[in-house]
């Protein structure tokens, strides 16, 4: 079953976002080393930080990425863990062309 997650970060800038992506090997043009199991990623600024919305094949795929590559990249750049995590099982999620 697909898994959706929204991560809310405080005091994160566009420069921080791209610095984390650089550590992950993900380029601004969308190319790079995207994690296994990620189906969709969208991100942008909020009034006080940054919001990331993702859809994954499974919750386990997201947890492996968060505990490994993403957690390490956030630490290297100095970005604190999300202040809010909103989760959803997406039983009927489909990618439309």
N, C-alpha and C positions, 0 to 999 in steps of 0.2 A: 504494500500500500504506500502511495506517495506520502511524503511528509513535508509540511510547510513550516517555515520558521521566519519570524521577524526579530531582528536584533536591533536594539536601540542603544546607541552610544552617546554619552555626554562629552562635550569638549573635544570633539574630533573634527578636524578640518579636512578639506579636499586634499591638502598635501599629505596629511596622515593616511588617508584612504589609499592614495596612490603609492605611498611608501610601503604600506602593508602589501599591496598587490605586487610591487616590485620584488619584495622578499619571497612572495609566492610564485614568482615567474609568470605573472599575468600582465599582459600589455594593455594599454589604453585602447588599442584597435580591436580588442576582443580575442586576440591570439594568446597562446601561452599554455601553461600547465594547469588547466582547470582540474579540480578534484573529481575522482571517480564517483559516480552516483548523483552529481549535481545536474538537475534538469533545467533550472532557471535561476538567474541572479539579477537583482536590480538594487541600486543603491543611490542615495542622494542626501543632501543636507537637510537638517531640520533647524529650528530656531536656536537650538542649543547644542547641536552635535551632528550625528549622522545616523541614518536608518538603512538597514540592509534587509531585503526580503528575498527569500530563496525557496525553491522547491527541490526536494531530493527524492531519489528513488525510495530510500528508506531512512528512518530516523537513525539507524546504526551508521549509515554512510556519513551523515552530518556529524554525529558524535565523534567518529574516528578523525574527521577533518578538524573539528574544533579542538579536540584534545591533542592533536599532533601538529600538523603544519600551520593551521591558523593560530592556535594558541602561541606557538613559538614566534610566528611573525608579529603578532600583536605585542608580545614581550620585547622583541628586538627593537621595535619602533617606539615603544613606550606608551602604547594605547591600552587603557584599562579595559577590563572585561565589560561586556554590555551591562547596562543598568536595568534593562528589561529584556526578557525573552518571551515571545508569544508563539506558541506552538499549535499546530493543527494537523490532524490526520486528514488526508485528502483522498477519501475513498474513490471519488469519481473524477479525479484530476486527469485531464487529457491535454496534450499539446496540439493546438490547431495550426494548420499551415497558414 
